[in-house]
């Protein structure tokens, strides 16, 4: 998968970034201020992921018994 035309991360890249965020928060030598900033950016990224997933779900086409498709 590649980056979207608008330069934003695609879902695969976003999930990788979220995994990096979790690993960063698990570090023992992280300051409270750093952890808050990492958490905040992770939550913003998670919100974007949820919005992207919602858009994909709306675009999923369902094939009915007559062989016609309609949006899910």
LODREN-823167 format. One record per residue (C-alpha): x, y, z; residue number from 0; residue in three letters. Coordinates in Angstrom, 2 decimals, always signed. Each point is the difference from the previous one (the first is absolute). Example, Ala and Ser with C-alpha at 12.3 -4.5 7.8 and 13.67 -1.06 7.14 Angstrom:
<pts>
[pt [+12.30, -4.50, +7.80], 0, Ala],
[pt [+1.37, +3.44, -0.66], 1, Ser],
</pts>
This chain:
<pts>
[pt [+0.00, +0.00, +0.00], 0, Unk],
[pt [+1.16, +3.52, -0.71], 1, Unk],
[pt [-0.61, +3.38, +1.54], 2, Unk],
[pt [-3.23, +1.68, -0.96], 3, Unk],
[pt [+0.13, +2.82, -2.53], 4, Unk],
[pt [-0.49, +2.60, +2.72], 5, Unk],
[pt [+3.14, -1.21, +1.79], 6, Unk],
[pt [-1.79, -1.60, +2.92], 7, Unk],
[pt [+0.90, -3.47, +1.19], 8, Unk],
[pt [-1.98, -2.94, -1.28], 9, Unk],
[pt [-1.47, -2.45, +2.51], 10, Unk],
[pt [+2.95, -2.39, -0.05], 11, Unk],
[pt [+2.45, +2.83, +0.67], 12, Unk],
[pt [-2.28, +1.43, +2.66], 13, Unk],
[pt [-0.21, -3.33, +1.83], 14, Unk],
[pt [+3.80, -0.29, -0.15], 15, Unk],
[pt [+0.26, +3.49, +1.47], 16, Unk],
[pt [-2.46, -0.93, +2.77], 17, Unk],
[pt [+2.13, -3.03, +0.84], 18, Unk],
[pt [+3.05, +2.27, +0.25], 19, Unk],
[pt [-2.02, +2.29, +2.27], 20, Unk],
[pt [-0.84, -2.85, +2.36], 21, Unk],
[pt [+3.64, -1.09, +0.11], 22, Unk],
[pt [+1.10, +3.56, +0.76], 23, Unk],
[pt [-2.50, +0.24, +2.87], 24, Unk],
[pt [+1.31, -3.25, +1.47], 25, Unk],
[pt [+3.51, +1.41, +0.42], 26, Unk],
[pt [+0.95, +0.38, +3.65], 27, Unk],
[pt [+2.17, +3.09, -0.47], 28, Unk],
[pt [-2.71, +2.14, -1.62], 29, Unk],
[pt [-1.03, +3.17, +1.79], 30, Unk],
[pt [-3.59, +0.77, +0.89], 31, Unk],
[pt [-0.04, +2.92, -2.44], 32, Unk],
[pt [+1.40, -2.13, -2.83], 33, Unk],
[pt [-2.47, -2.79, +0.70], 34, Unk],
[pt [-2.89, +2.49, -0.09], 35, Unk],
[pt [+1.11, +1.35, -3.39], 36, Unk],
[pt [+0.45, -3.50, -1.42], 37, Unk],
[pt [-3.38, -1.06, +1.39], 38, Unk],
[pt [-1.68, +3.08, -1.48], 39, Unk],
[pt [+1.45, -0.59, -3.47], 40, Unk],
[pt [-0.93, -3.69, +0.25], 41, Unk],
[pt [-3.60, +0.86, +0.82], 42, Unk],
[pt [-0.17, +2.39, -2.97], 43, Unk],
[pt [+1.40, -2.73, -2.23], 44, Unk],
[pt [-2.51, -2.51, +1.37], 45, Unk],
[pt [-2.84, +2.43, -0.78], 46, Unk],
[pt [+1.21, +0.28, -3.60], 47, Unk],
[pt [+0.20, -3.80, -0.25], 48, Unk],
[pt [-3.58, -0.34, +1.23], 49, Unk],
[pt [-1.18, +2.57, -2.55], 50, Unk],
[pt [+1.85, -1.78, -2.82], 51, Unk],
[pt [-1.46, -3.36, +1.02], 52, Unk],
[pt [-3.49, +1.51, +0.06], 53, Unk],
[pt [+0.51, +1.32, -3.54], 54, Unk],
[pt [+1.21, -3.39, -1.24], 55, Unk],
[pt [-2.96, -1.76, +1.60], 56, Unk],
[pt [-2.40, +2.35, -1.79], 57, Unk],
[pt [+1.64, -0.77, -3.33], 58, Unk],
[pt [-0.20, -3.77, +0.35], 59, Unk],
[pt [-2.31, -1.37, -2.63], 60, Unk],
[pt [-2.32, -2.90, +0.68], 61, Unk],
[pt [-0.97, -2.37, -2.80], 62, Unk],
[pt [-3.68, -0.92, +0.22], 63, Unk],
[pt [-1.58, -3.20, -1.28], 64, Unk],
[pt [-0.81, +1.62, -3.38], 65, Unk],
[pt [+3.71, +0.71, -0.59], 66, Unk],
[pt [-0.45, +3.73, +0.53], 67, Unk],
[pt [+2.15, +1.98, +2.38], 68, Unk],
[pt [-1.04, +2.62, +2.47], 69, Unk],
[pt [+1.87, +1.94, +2.64], 70, Unk],
[pt [+0.25, -1.56, +3.41], 71, Unk],
</pts>
